[in-house]
Amino acid sequence: PVATASAPKLAAAPPTQPAPAPAPEDKKKGFRRNVFDAAGVTPLERACCPEWFCGDTAKSPDHYIEARNWMIAQSNSRPQSLLTATFCRQRLGLDACATIRLFNFV
């Protein structure tokens, strides 16, 4: 006769509760409210998107603020749909690379 050893029984892991989901208004608007000033530019923005602040007339700080605020307004006006870099690039009519970098930052 062959002796068989039974496998040790593992204790079940205690059930974990998922973290509560943030309220819809906290997901995007709350974060943006703390980072962006609609009328100005922060040092973080200047560091992340320097091409908008080097004196080029096509990429001036005023154009930057206008494009950034437009992207934020588009995202907030349609929270159920995804805002894409392509949509922003097509609507803003700016340099594709600069628009995509700005989109990625926002």
Salt bridges, closest charged atoms under 4 A:
GLU45 OE2 - ARG68 NH1 2.64
GLU51 OE1 - ARG101 NE 2.90
ASP95 OD2 - LYS59 NZ 3.18
